[in-house]
Amino acid sequence: MQHSILIAGGTGLIGNLLSSTFEKAGHTVFILTRNKALCADEKYRWWNPDQDEISEHALEGIDVIVNLCGAGIADKPWTAKRKQELLDSRVKPANLLFKTAQKSGKIKQYISASGINCYTVNTPNQVNEEDAYGTDYLSRLVHEWEHAALQFEELCPVSLLRISAVLSEKGGALKKLKPLFKWGVGSPLGTGKQPFTWVHEKDLVHAILHISENQLAGAYNICGKTVSNKIFSQALAQSVKRWMLPVGVPSFLMKLMLGEMSEMLLNGVNTNAEKLKGTGFEFEFEEIEKALS
Ligand SMILES: NC(=O)c1ccc[n+]([C@@H]2O[C@H](COP(=O)([O-])OP(=O)(O)OC[C@H]3O[C@@H](n4cnc5c(N)ncnc54)[C@H](OP(=O)(O)O)[C@@H]3O)[C@@H](O)[C@H]2O)c1
């Protein structure tokens, strides 16, 4: 069945690729953006969730909403002000979409971006969607983000995309790390033993298409096979045909440079995507070496 899909925050890294994936599959896509200039094109619709403003026809003809909004978690140090921005840029858009969807009464599925960093970190055994939220900053952020998304359960099935670090040439972790490895100065971070969860951009958008077309409700981890930070760094060095520095960047130095944000790199979630695979989804890139090559 073909859908009319509104992607909120669809102008970013994931949104761009997702939009063309949905279109190739025969769905009609509209993008909800704060960028008024883009709205000269009828594919784009305007809103400003910070001011609680949204175009009157934002949800016109729409039956599925995908919400990818959120200020970049790794873009700026986690000061108290930045933490508020990270929260507001996720919760306020969800709240405004919910209020608007209540009036439209036509939404059949709400799909929300979320993060894999919602579990207890560095566990020896793998955690999964059945497990409780962790207690660190990112877990608490994801908890509130998902809580805002779950308001939609009053109206339709809700899907929570627990996305891991997206491997893409166009942005995210890989774009920042690859030049360092190309220059031969790449190395593991901290002890290198912490888990690293990742997903190839192609698998991510195909997983979102699968979740949408099969109306899968609930939380889904979207990740390839978890590796240690050291194995990831080795695979990245190999993919650019360079050696990796044998000594990791010391944890204290990372804490000094990045403050609390260093937690994101020095800790990791040991998890898997068995639940998603159990619904019939097949990853093209499950092994880190294949994804990076
Ligand atoms: N990329 C990753 O590795 C990764 C991993 C895990 C989770 N995620 C999550 O997946 C979602 C999409 O990721 P992405 O990499 O595509 O992010 P992105 O490139 O930064 O795009 C996010 C979009 O969100 C919108 N946005 C930003 N701040 C906003 C605000 N205050 N109010 C409303 N909209 C706002 C922007 O759209 P406009 O400027 O057009 O309004 C932007 O294009 C994010 O929520 C992110 O946290 C990403």
The ligand as a Tripos MOL2 file, in Angstrom:
@<TRIPOS>MOLECULE
LIG
   48    52     1     0     0
SMALL
NO_CHARGES

@<TRIPOS>ATOM
      1 N1         23.2050   10.3800   12.4950 N.am      1 LIG1
      2 C1         23.3850    9.5210   13.4980 C.2       1 LIG1
      3 O1         24.4590    8.8750   13.6250 O.2       1 LIG1
      4 C2         22.2590    9.2850   14.4800 C.ar      1 LIG1
      5 C3         22.4080    8.2610   15.4440 C.ar      1 LIG1
      6 C4         21.3820    8.0480   16.3650 C.ar      1 LIG1
      7 C5         20.2440    8.8330   16.3500 C.ar      1 LIG1
      8 N2         20.1470    9.8270   15.3930 N.ar      1 LIG1
      9 C6         18.9410   10.6790   15.4490 C.3       1 LIG1
     10 O2         18.2360   10.6240   14.2070 O.3       1 LIG1
     11 C7         17.6760   11.9110   13.9200 C.3       1 LIG1
     12 C8         18.1280   12.3640   12.5410 C.3       1 LIG1
     13 O3         19.5360   12.3390   12.4900 O.3       1 LIG1
     14 P1         20.3740   13.0930   11.3480 P.3       1 LIG1
     15 O4         21.7570   12.5770   11.4470 O.co2     1 LIG1
     16 O5         19.6440   13.0500   10.0560 O.co2     1 LIG1
     17 O6         20.3530   14.5680   11.9500 O.3       1 LIG1
     18 P2         20.5910   15.9710   11.1950 P.3       1 LIG1
     19 O7         21.3310   15.7590    9.9210 O.co2     1 LIG1
     20 O8         21.1790   16.9090   12.1840 O.co2     1 LIG1
     21 O9         19.1110   16.4320   10.8560 O.3       1 LIG1
     22 C9         18.1670   16.6670   11.8750 C.3       1 LIG1
     23 C10        17.0980   17.6080   11.3780 C.3       1 LIG1
     24 O10        16.3480   17.9970   12.5260 O.3       1 LIG1
     25 C11        15.8450   19.3060   12.3360 C.3       1 LIG1
     26 N3         16.0400   20.0630   13.5720 N.ar      1 LIG1
     27 C12        17.1960   20.3550   14.2080 C.ar      1 LIG1
     28 N4         16.9430   21.0880   15.3180 N.ar      1 LIG1
     29 C13        15.5920   21.2590   15.3640 C.ar      1 LIG1
     30 C14        14.7130   21.9410   16.2480 C.ar      1 LIG1
     31 N5         15.1600   22.6470   17.2980 N.pl3     1 LIG1
     32 N6         13.3740   21.9030   15.9790 N.ar      1 LIG1
     33 C15        12.9140   21.2300   14.9080 C.ar      1 LIG1
     34 N7         13.7000   20.5980   14.0190 N.ar      1 LIG1
     35 C16        15.0210   20.5970   14.2600 C.ar      1 LIG1
     36 C17        16.6100   19.9610   11.1780 C.3       1 LIG1
     37 O11        15.6710   20.2350   10.1280 O.3       1 LIG1
     38 P3         15.3010   21.7360    9.6290 P.3       1 LIG1
     39 O12        16.5010   22.6070    9.9100 O.co2     1 LIG1
     40 O13        15.0380   21.5610    8.1700 O.co2     1 LIG1
     41 O14        14.1040   22.1580   10.4020 O.co2     1 LIG1
     42 C18        17.6240   18.8870   10.7590 C.3       1 LIG1
     43 O15        17.7210   18.7580    9.3460 O.3       1 LIG1
     44 C19        18.1350   12.8580   15.0360 C.3       1 LIG1
     45 O16        17.1090   12.9670   15.9830 O.3       1 LIG1
     46 C20        19.3380   12.1470   15.6290 C.3       1 LIG1
     47 O17        19.5450   12.4300   17.0050 O.3       1 LIG1
     48 C21        21.1040   10.0670   14.4740 C.ar      1 LIG1
@<TRIPOS>BOND
     1     1     2 1
     2     2     3 2
     3     2     4 1
     4     4     5 ar
     5     4    48 ar
     6     5     6 ar
     7     6     7 ar
     8     7     8 ar
     9     8     9 1
    10     8    48 ar
    11     9    10 1
    12     9    46 1
    13    10    11 1
    14    11    12 1
    15    11    44 1
    16    12    13 1
    17    13    14 1
    18    14    15 2
    19    14    16 1
    20    14    17 1
    21    17    18 1
    22    18    19 2
    23    18    20 1
    24    18    21 1
    25    21    22 1
    26    22    23 1
    27    23    24 1
    28    23    42 1
    29    24    25 1
    30    25    26 1
    31    25    36 1
    32    26    27 ar
    33    26    35 ar
    34    27    28 ar
    35    28    29 ar
    36    29    30 ar
    37    29    35 ar
    38    30    31 1
    39    30    32 ar
    40    32    33 ar
    41    33    34 ar
    42    34    35 ar
    43    36    37 1
    44    36    42 1
    45    37    38 1
    46    38    39 2
    47    38    40 1
    48    38    41 1
    49    42    43 1
    50    44    45 1
    51    44    46 1
    52    46    47 1
@<TRIPOS>SUBSTRUCTURE
     1 LIG1         1 GROUP 0 **** ****
